[in-house]
């Protein structure tokens, strides 16, 4: 695995690499966007190659299922530009969510699970991939709690339905912890996902989740180490994936919070490595 996280205090390829090396990160979020000049993009590509750092992902983060047709078209074009950037960087993937039929771009809606929504997802993913025709990267959809894909099985079914070599699944295991059963058996959840979807996983987001003891079920995303997600079990299970699999910390508000999360990750990873030996 290659660990990564957002970093702070850089403004050019040299300082970007220095920050990554200071933290010991071997993979990174994209440091440029589609509007960046070609020479700037290439400078980061060259700096990453020299430092043995991979580009884990280019985030798209728009609603390609937007109920407003004009906004939906704009979102699709945005994803094409992001996928093209991922291809130029040689990133593992361009990642987005499947989209929502509601007004909240990443929120729950009853129509998200209708057959018509699945058809739109498949058609939209094909349109994005076919327009860019990537050779080095993949367009990927992240697992989510209230839209497709929300399980190992329908992740695999989505891969089969899209039927494009350059499509993959971005695995966020905590997004799939949606009940006390999955909360207390998160390693089994990860094991099943790796078993079923393994070859199609492009990258992984890592965080933690805590359950509250009040009715009905209340669970909240928290900093790594403050919840009940089985990090040790997760690290053992994903060892079965390829050695360059990016594992990325996310959603924390400050550099200090990332420092604490990274310290906990390294502590547990050291135990996992010792266990493997």
Residue pairs with C-beta under 8 A, 6 or more apart in sequence:
1 235
1 238
1 239
1 241
1 243
1 244
1 245
1 246
1 247
2 25
2 26
2 27
2 54
2 56
2 244
2 245
2 246
2 247
3 24
3 25
3 26
3 27
3 247
3 248
3 249
3 262
3 265
3 269
4 20
4 25
4 26
4 27
4 28
4 29
4 56
4 246
4 247
4 248
4 249
5 23
5 25
5 248
5 249
5 250
5 258
5 261
5 262
6 29
6 249
6 250
6 252
6 258
7 16
7 19
7 20
7 23
7 25
7 28
8 19
8 255
9 15
9 19
9 255
10 16
10 18
10 19
10 31
12 43
13 31
13 43
13 44
13 46
13 47
14 47
16 28
16 31
16 44
16 47
17 47
17 48
17 50
17 51
17 53
20 26
20 28
20 51
20 53
21 51
23 262
24 266
25 53
26 52
26 53
26 54
27 53
27 54
27 55
27 56
27 92
27 244
27 246
27 247
27 248
28 48
28 53
28 54
28 55
28 56
29 55
29 56
29 57
29 59
29 248
30 55
30 57
30 58
30 59
30 85
30 86
30 89
30 91
31 44
32 40
32 41
32 44
32 85
32 89
33 85
34 81
34 82
34 84
34 85
38 88
41 85
41 88
41 89
44 89
45 88
45 89
45 90
47 53
48 54
48 55
54 91
54 92
54 244
54 246
55 86
55 89
55 90
55 91
55 92
56 91
56 92
56 93
56 203
56 246
56 248
57 86
57 91
57 92
57 93
57 94
57 95
57 140
57 170
57 202
57 203
57 246
57 248
58 82
58 83
58 85
58 86
58 89
58 91
58 93
58 94
58 95
58 137
59 82
59 94
59 95
59 96
60 78
60 79
60 82
60 83
60 94
60 95
60 96
61 96
61 97
61 106
62 74
62 75
62 78
62 79
62 96
62 105
63 71
63 72
63 75
63 99
63 100
63 105
63 106
64 72
64 75
64 76
64 79
64 96
64 98
64 99
64 124
64 128
65 72
65 98
65 99
65 100
65 101
65 112
65 117
65 120
65 121
65 124
66 72
66 75
66 99
66 105
67 101
67 102
67 103
75 99
76 124
76 127
76 128
79 94
79 96
79 128
79 139
80 128
80 131
80 132
82 94
82 96
83 94
83 128
83 129
83 132
83 134
83 137
83 139
84 132
84 134
85 91
85 94
86 93
86 94
86 134
86 137
87 132
87 134
87 135
87 136
87 137
89 137
90 136
90 137
91 137
92 137
92 138
92 202
92 203
92 246
93 137
93 138
93 139
93 140
93 168
93 170
93 202
93 203
94 137
94 138
94 139
94 140
95 140
95 141
95 142
95 170
95 202
95 203
96 139
96 140
96 141
96 142
97 106
97 141
97 142
97 144
97 147
98 112
98 117
98 121
98 141
98 144
98 147
98 148
98 149
99 105
99 120
99 121
99 124
99 147
100 106
100 107
100 108
100 109
100 112
100 147
101 109
101 111
101 112
101 114
101 117
102 108
102 109
102 111
102 112
106 144
107 146
108 146
108 147
109 146
109 147
111 117
112 146
112 147
112 148
113 147
113 148
117 148
118 148
118 158
118 161
121 141
121 148
121 158
122 158
122 161
122 162
125 139
125 141
125 162
125 164
125 167
126 162
126 163
126 164
128 139
129 139
129 162
129 164
129 166
129 167
130 164
132 139
133 166
134 166
135 166
137 166
138 166
138 167
138 168
138 202
139 164
139 166
139 167
139 168
140 167
140 168
140 169
140 170
140 202
140 203
141 149
141 158
141 169
141 170
142 169
142 170
142 171
142 172
142 175
142 205
143 149
143 150
143 155
143 169
143 170
143 171
143 172
143 173
143 175
143 176
144 150
144 172
144 175
145 175
145 176
145 178
148 154
148 158
149 155
149 157
149 158
149 169
150 175
150 176
150 178
151 176
152 192
152 193
152 195
152 196
152 197
153 196
155 169
155 193
155 196
155 197
155 200
156 196
156 197
156 200
158 169
159 167
159 168
159 169
159 197
159 200
167 200
168 200
168 201
168 202
169 197
169 200
169 201
169 202
170 201
170 202
170 203
170 204
170 205
171 193
171 197
171 201
171 203
171 204
171 205
172 204
172 205
172 207
173 186
173 189
173 190
173 193
173 204
173 206
173 229
173 234
174 205
174 206
174 207
174 208
174 209
174 221
174 229
175 205
176 182
176 189
176 193
177 183
177 186
177 189
177 209
177 219
177 229
178 219
179 217
180 211
180 217
182 189
183 209
183 211
183 219
183 228
184 228
186 228
186 229
186 230
186 233
186 234
187 230
187 233
187 234
187 236
187 237
190 230
190 233
190 234
190 237
190 238
191 233
191 237
193 201
194 201
194 237
194 238
194 240
194 241
198 240
198 241
201 241
201 245
203 245
203 246
203 247
203 248
204 238
204 245
204 246
204 247
204 248
205 248
205 250
206 224
206 234
206 247
206 248
206 249
206 250
206 265
207 221
207 222
207 223
207 224
207 229
207 249
207 250
207 251
208 221
208 222
208 223
208 224
208 225
208 226
208 227
208 228
208 229
208 231
209 219
209 220
209 221
209 222
209 227
209 228
209 229
210 219
210 220
210 222
210 226
210 227
210 228
211 217
211 218
211 219
211 227
211 228
212 218
212 219
212 220
221 251
223 252
223 257
223 260
223 261
224 231
224 249
224 261
224 264
224 265
225 231
225 260
225 261
225 264
231 264
231 265
231 268
232 268
232 271
232 272
232 275
235 268
235 269
235 272
236 272
236 275
236 276
238 245
238 247
239 272
239 276
249 258
249 261
249 262
249 265
252 258
252 261
